[in-house]
Amino acid sequence: MASPVAAQAGKLLRTLALRPRFLAAGSQAVQLTSRRWLNLQEYQSKKLMSDNGVRVQRFFVADTANEALEAAKRLNAKEIVLKAQILAGGRGKGVFNSGLKGGVHLTKDPNVVGQLAEQMIGYNLATKQTPKEGVKVNKVMVAEALDISRETYLAILMDRSCNGPVLVGSPQGGVDIEEVAASNPELIFKEQIDIFEGIKDSQAQRMAENLGFIGPLKSQAADQITKLYNLFLKIDATQVEVNPFGETPEGQVVCFDAKINFDDNAEFRQKDIFAMDDKSENEPIENEAAKYDLKYIGLDGNIACFVNGAGLAMATCDIIFLNGGKPANFLDLGGGVKEAQVYQAFKLLTADPKVEAILVNIFGGIVNCAIIANGITKACRELELKVPLVVRLEGTFMEKKGSYMHIKQETGNSNGNITGIQENVTHQNLNGLLKWQISVIYSVLSACTYPFKEALSLFFYCWRQDTRIF
């Protein structure tokens, strides 16, 4: 069972799972991104679809109650749906701190849209996927409400087991597709697409038929499937999921809702799309970290983590948790870290008033330990570090600039204030160590096994004895 720390840190790492139960039997495909992944609001995704010929509901976006009222009048629709725009699910059952219940409302009266928007915009909406205090709503989407006579499910995914894109569909839409896959796997249909040849008309027609579209609707659905695939390639998506992919009583095939995931490595090709990234719901420190390509998420502890590699970062958080401590953050430097990033990372960590100690755990595979060491010494000199610091460096160039002696010499600390923790440290000499009035502790160890645990034991012992001694 994952620890609470792993569960919290995991939200930084995991994007939507690629439907493992029906993509590849026995395998679980989870997309791990190398950078902060792109989040788009619902109206932004729908605009992308609409601009590329995919049929969606008519809609307008408003950031004031008056604009929402005017938009409702311009729609001239029989029924209107008003949706709060935040990057969280469960909006329909959410609650505003204005007292309004529900972030999704249906009405036939445009004037009601204005009244509801008045209680949405500028207020926090709390759902099962937001913090307890909720997320501030800055915009609402005013859309035409269409009747749905039948709901199906459609997705286009990048699947490694198929070495390319896969169409996945089911005639049972509007529900949790994993439940359908578990209870009625025969209702899950797949079409592997050759990424060089592209989607074939026969594949789009066959999927439309499997989804239950008949007559003129079959051709219409196949056309929409083809356009969705073209969009998928054009915007460098890793997933386009439409649920429901439905039909109306008037005989139209409509994409009623969509979730789009993007390949963050294609940002250089998709500058316009990535410019739409809504970071207003992030913590300010997370946005600051993103400027320097640092993957950061704040936690509720007081021991800061400074690690390279997502897996090692999660393990380090767990080690702290299992030793009775509480991590203050999840910070992954990644493999291509530069000295300036190390410095900026220390600035972020020390700016957090909750942080009372810093634990650095670096494995120098891709990353160069000398770069980390230089960044640490620069940070210590310029930021005048006041909190205890434990550093473990292992790997490339650790014998040179990654050594304890190098760090000690570079920081100009020759009076014994900086102490290296050797592998033979035992609990018997801890009391003597405490009397040294250490300002900063540096630990450079040769392996992340017993010696590292010994250093952590020392760290936590000192921590529990007297936090001010550092």
C-alpha positions in Angstrom: 0.0 0.0 0.0 1.4 3.4 -0.9 2.1 5.8 1.9 0.2 9.1 2.2 3.3 10.9 0.9 3.5 8.8 -2.2 -0.2 9.3 -2.8 0.2 13.1 -2.6 3.4 13.2 -4.6 1.9 10.9 -7.2 -0.5 13.6 -8.4 2.5 15.4 -9.9 3.6 12.4 -11.8 0.5 10.7 -13.1 -1.7 11.9 -16.0 -4.8 10.0 -16.9 -4.1 6.2 -17.3 -4.4 5.0 -20.8 -7.3 2.7 -20.1 -5.2 -0.4 -19.4 -8.0 -2.9 -19.1 -8.9 -2.7 -22.7 -5.8 -1.5 -24.4 -3.3 -4.2 -23.5 -4.3 -7.2 -21.4 -2.2 -7.6 -18.3 -0.4 -4.3 -18.8 -0.9 -0.9 -17.3 0.0 2.1 -19.5 0.5 5.2 -17.4 1.9 8.3 -19.1 4.7 9.9 -17.2 5.6 13.4 -18.5 9.0 14.9 -18.3 7.6 18.3 -17.5 4.5 19.8 -15.9 1.7 18.7 -18.1 -0.6 21.1 -20.0 -4.0 21.7 -18.6 -6.8 23.3 -20.7 -10.2 24.5 -19.5 -13.2 22.8 -21.1 -14.0 25.8 -23.3 -10.4 25.8 -24.6 -10.6 22.1 -25.6 -13.9 22.7 -27.3 -12.6 25.6 -29.2 -9.7 23.5 -30.5 -12.2 20.9 -31.7 -14.6 23.4 -33.2 -11.8 25.1 -35.1 -10.9 21.8 -36.6 -14.3 20.8 -37.9 -15.4 18.7 -34.9 -19.0 19.3 -34.0 -19.6 20.7 -30.4 -22.3 22.7 -28.8 -22.5 26.4 -29.6 -21.0 28.3 -26.7 -19.6 31.6 -25.4 -17.2 32.3 -22.6 -17.8 35.1 -20.0 -15.8 36.5 -17.1 -18.6 38.8 -15.7 -22.3 38.2 -15.0 -23.3 40.8 -17.6 -21.3 39.1 -20.3 -22.9 35.8 -19.3 -26.3 37.3 -19.6 -25.5 38.8 -23.0 -24.1 35.5 -24.2 -27.2 33.6 -23.1 -29.3 36.0 -25.2 -27.1 35.7 -28.2 -27.3 31.9 -28.1 -31.1 32.1 -28.7 -31.3 28.5 -27.6 -34.3 26.5 -26.2 -32.2 25.6 -23.2 -28.9 26.9 -21.9 -26.2 25.2 -19.8 -24.0 27.3 -17.6 -20.7 25.7 -16.5 -18.1 27.1 -14.1 -14.6 26.7 -15.6 -12.1 25.2 -13.3 -9.5 22.4 -13.8 -11.4 19.8 -11.6 -14.0 17.2 -12.0 -17.3 16.9 -10.1 -18.3 20.5 -10.8 -22.0 19.6 -11.0 -22.0 18.5 -7.3 -19.7 21.2 -6.1 -20.6 24.1 -3.7 -19.6 27.7 -4.0 -18.6 29.8 -1.0 -21.3 32.2 -2.2 -23.8 29.6 -1.1 -24.7 28.4 -4.6 -24.9 24.7 -5.0 -23.6 23.2 -8.2 -21.1 24.4 -10.8 -23.3 23.3 -13.7 -26.9 24.6 -14.2 -29.6 24.2 -16.8 -32.2 26.9 -17.6 -34.5 28.2 -20.3 -34.4 31.7 -19.1 -31.4 33.9 -20.1 -32.0 36.2 -17.1 -31.4 33.3 -14.8 -28.0 32.7 -16.4 -27.0 36.2 -15.3 -28.2 35.6 -11.8 -26.4 32.3 -11.5 -23.1 33.7 -13.0 -23.3 36.5 -10.3 -22.9 33.8 -7.7 -20.2 31.9 -9.6 -17.7 34.3 -10.9 -15.2 35.5 -8.3 -16.2 32.8 -5.8 -14.5 29.6 -4.9 -16.0 26.3 -6.1 -15.2 23.2 -3.9 -15.6 19.8 -5.4 -14.3 16.3 -4.6 -11.2 17.1 -6.6 -10.3 20.5 -5.2 -8.7 21.6 -1.9 -11.2 22.0 0.9 -11.4 25.8 0.3 -12.2 25.3 -3.3 -10.8 27.0 -6.5 -11.7 30.5 -7.6 -13.9 30.7 -10.7 -12.8 33.4 -13.1 -14.8 32.3 -16.2 -18.0 30.6 -17.0 -19.1 28.8 -20.2 -22.5 29.6 -21.6 -23.5 26.9 -24.0 -26.5 25.6 -25.9 -28.0 22.6 -24.1 -28.7 19.8 -26.5 -30.8 16.7 -25.9 -28.9 13.4 -26.2 -30.9 10.5 -27.6 -28.0 8.1 -27.3 -24.5 8.2 -25.7 -21.4 6.3 -26.9 -17.7 6.5 -25.9 -14.8 7.3 -28.2 -11.1 7.8 -27.5 -7.9 8.1 -29.5 -4.8 7.1 -27.6 -1.1 6.6 -28.0 -0.5 3.0 -26.9 3.0 1.6 -26.7 1.8 -2.0 -26.9 0.5 -1.1 -30.4 3.4 1.1 -31.3 1.1 3.9 -32.3 -2.4 5.4 -32.1 -5.4 3.3 -31.3 -9.1 4.1 -31.7 -11.1 2.8 -28.7 -14.9 2.9 -28.6 -17.9 1.5 -26.9 -21.7 1.8 -27.6 -22.1 2.3 -23.9 -21.0 5.9 -23.2 -21.7 8.5 -20.6 -20.5 6.2 -17.9 -17.2 5.0 -16.4 -15.6 3.2 -19.3 -13.4 1.0 -17.0 -16.6 -0.4 -15.5 -17.8 -1.3 -19.0 -14.5 -2.9 -19.8 -14.7 -5.0 -16.6 -18.3 -6.1 -16.9 -18.8 -6.2 -20.6 -15.4 -6.4 -22.4 -17.1 -7.5 -25.6 -18.5 -4.0 -25.8 -15.0 -2.5 -26.1 -13.8 -2.1 -29.7 -10.3 -1.2 -30.9 -8.8 -0.1 -34.2 -5.0 0.1 -34.5 -3.9 2.9 -36.8 -0.7 2.9 -38.8 0.7 6.3 -37.9 2.4 6.6 -41.3 -0.7 5.6 -43.4 -3.2 7.4 -41.2 -6.8 6.4 -40.4 -8.5 4.6 -43.2 -12.1 5.3 -44.2 -12.9 1.6 -43.6 -11.6 1.9 -40.0 -13.7 5.0 -39.3 -16.8 3.4 -40.8 -16.2 0.2 -38.9 -15.9 2.0 -35.6 -19.0 4.1 -36.3 -20.9 0.8 -36.9 -19.5 -0.8 -33.7 -20.7 2.3 -31.8 -24.2 1.7 -33.1 -24.6 4.5 -35.6 -26.8 3.5 -38.5 -28.0 5.0 -41.8 -26.9 8.6 -42.4 -25.6 8.8 -38.8 -23.0 6.2 -39.6 -21.4 8.3 -42.3 -21.7 11.4 -40.1 -20.0 9.6 -37.1 -17.2 8.3 -39.3 -16.5 11.8 -40.6 -16.3 13.1 -37.0 -14.0 10.2 -36.0 -11.7 11.1 -38.9 -11.6 14.7 -38.0 -10.9 13.9 -34.4 -7.9 11.7 -35.5 -6.6 14.6 -37.7 -6.9 16.9 -34.7 -5.1 14.3 -32.5 -2.1 14.3 -34.9 -2.1 18.1 -35.6 -1.9 19.1 -31.9 0.5 16.4 -30.8 -2.0 14.9 -28.5 -1.4 11.7 -26.5 -5.1 11.3 -25.8 -8.4 12.6 -27.1 -11.3 11.2 -25.1 -14.9 12.0 -25.9 -17.5 10.9 -23.5 -20.2 11.1 -24.5 -19.8 10.9 -28.2 -23.5 11.1 -28.8 -26.4 11.7 -31.2 -29.3 14.1 -30.8 -33.0 13.6 -31.6 -32.5 16.0 -34.6 -30.0 13.5 -36.1 -26.7 15.1 -35.3 -23.5 13.5 -34.0 -22.0 15.7 -31.4 -18.9 15.6 -29.1 -20.5 16.7 -25.9 -17.5 16.5 -23.7 -13.8 15.9 -24.3 -10.5 15.4 -22.4 -7.3 16.2 -24.3 -3.8 15.3 -23.1 -0.8 16.7 -24.9 2.8 15.6 -25.5 4.7 18.2 -23.5 7.9 17.4 -25.5 6.1 19.0 -28.5 5.7 22.4 -26.9 8.2 23.9 -29.4 5.7 23.0 -32.2 2.6 23.9 -30.3 3.4 27.3 -28.9 -0.1 28.7 -29.4 -1.7 25.8 -27.6 0.7 25.9 -24.7 0.2 29.6 -24.4 -3.3 28.8 -23.3 -2.1 26.9 -20.3 -4.1 28.1 -17.3 -1.8 28.3 -14.3 -4.0 30.5 -12.2 -5.1 27.5 -10.1 -1.6 26.5 -9.1 0.2 27.6 -6.0 2.4 30.6 -6.7 5.5 28.6 -5.7 4.6 25.9 -8.2 4.4 28.5 -11.0 7.8 29.9 -9.9 9.3 26.5 -10.0 7.9 25.8 -13.5 9.8 28.8 -14.8 13.0 26.9 -14.1 11.7 23.5 -15.3 11.5 22.2 -11.8 8.8 19.8 -10.9 7.5 21.0 -7.6 4.4 20.4 -5.4 3.9 21.7 -1.9 3.1 19.3 0.9 2.3 20.0 4.5 5.5 19.0 6.3 8.6 20.9 7.4 11.5 18.9 5.8 12.2 20.0 2.3 13.2 17.4 -0.3 15.7 18.1 -3.1 16.0 15.1 -5.4 16.6 14.2 -9.0 14.3 11.6 -10.6 10.6 11.2 -9.9 10.9 7.7 -8.5 13.8 8.6 -6.2 11.9 11.7 -5.1 8.9 9.7 -4.1 11.1 7.2 -2.3 12.8 10.0 -0.4 9.5 11.4 0.7 8.5 8.0 1.9 11.8 7.5 3.8 11.2 10.8 5.6 7.6 9.8 6.4 8.5 6.3 7.6 11.1 7.8 9.9 8.5 10.0 11.6 9.1 13.2 9.6 6.9 15.0 7.2 8.1 16.3 3.8 7.4 19.9 3.0 7.4 19.4 -0.7 8.1 17.1 -3.7 10.9 18.6 -5.8 12.3 16.7 -8.8 15.3 18.3 -10.5 15.2 16.0 -13.5 18.1 14.7 -15.5 19.2 17.8 -17.4 19.6 20.1 -14.4 21.9 23.1 -14.6 23.7 24.9 -11.8 21.4 27.8 -11.9 18.4 25.5 -11.4 20.0 24.1 -8.2 20.4 27.7 -6.9 16.8 28.6 -7.8 15.6 25.4 -6.2 17.3 26.3 -2.9 15.7 29.8 -3.1 12.3 28.2 -3.5 12.8 25.8 -0.6 14.2 28.4 1.8 11.4 30.9 0.9 8.9 28.5 2.3 8.3 29.4 6.0 7.4 25.8 6.8 10.8 24.5 5.9 13.0 23.9 8.9 15.5 21.5 7.3 16.6 20.4 3.8 17.4 16.9 2.6 19.3 16.5 -0.7 19.4 13.1 -2.3 21.1 12.9 -5.7 21.9 10.0 -7.9 24.4 11.1 -10.5 23.5 9.1 -13.5 22.5 11.6 -16.2 23.0 14.5 -13.8 26.5 15.5 -12.9 27.3 15.6 -9.1 29.7 18.5 -9.7 26.8 20.6 -11.0 24.8 19.9 -7.9 27.8 20.6 -5.6 28.5 23.9 -7.3 24.9 24.9 -7.0 24.8 24.0 -3.4 27.9 26.0 -2.5 26.6 29.0 -4.4 23.3 28.8 -2.6 25.0 28.4 0.8 27.2 31.5 0.2 24.6 33.8 -1.3 21.5 32.8 0.6 23.2 32.4 4.0 21.4 29.2 4.6 20.1 29.0 8.2 18.5 25.6 8.3 20.1 22.2 8.7 21.1 20.5 5.4 21.8 16.8 4.7 23.3 16.1 1.3 23.9 12.7 -0.3 25.6 12.6 -3.7 26.3 9.4 -5.5 27.5 8.9 -9.1 29.1 10.9 -11.9 32.0 13.2 -10.7 31.2 12.6 -7.0 34.9 12.1 -6.4 35.8 15.6 -7.6 33.4 18.5 -7.1 30.8 16.2 -5.6 32.8 15.5 -2.5 32.3 16.6 1.0 35.7 18.3 1.1 35.0 20.2 -2.0 31.7 21.6 -0.6 33.5 22.4 2.6 36.3 24.2 0.9 34.1 26.1 -1.6 31.9 27.5 1.2 34.9 28.7 3.0 34.0 26.8 6.1 37.3 25.7 7.6 36.4 26.2 11.2 34.6 23.0 11.7 31.1 24.4 11.3 30.4 22.1 8.3 30.7 18.5 9.2 30.8 15.5 7.0 28.9 12.4 8.3 31.0 9.4 7.6 29.8 5.8 7.1 30.9 4.7 10.6 28.7 7.2 12.4 26.9 5.4 15.2 24.3 6.5 17.8 27.0 6.2 20.5 28.8 9.4 19.3 25.7 11.4 18.6 25.8 13.3 21.8 29.3 14.5 21.1 28.2 15.7 17.7 25.4 17.6 19.2 27.8 19.7 21.3 29.5 21.1 18.2 26.8 23.7 17.6 26.7 22.7 13.9 25.3 25.3 11.6 25.0 23.0 8.6 25.4 19.2 8.2 26.7 17.8 4.9 26.5 14.1 4.3 28.2 12.5 1.3 27.8 8.7 1.2 28.9 6.0 -1.1 25.6 4.1 -1.4 21.9 4.6 -0.9 21.6 1.5 1.4 22.6 1.2 5.1 25.0 4.2 5.2 22.2 6.5 3.9 19.8 5.1 6.5 22.5 5.8 9.2 22.8 9.4 8.1 19.0 9.8 8.1 19.0 8.3 11.6 21.5 10.9 12.7 19.5 13.7 11.0 16.3 12.7 12.7 17.9 12.2 16.0 19.4 15.7 16.0 16.1 17.0 14.7 14.1 15.5 17.6 16.7 16.6 20.2 16.9 20.3 19.5 15.9 22.0 16.3 17.8 25.1 17.3 21.1 23.5 17.6 21.6 23.8 13.8 
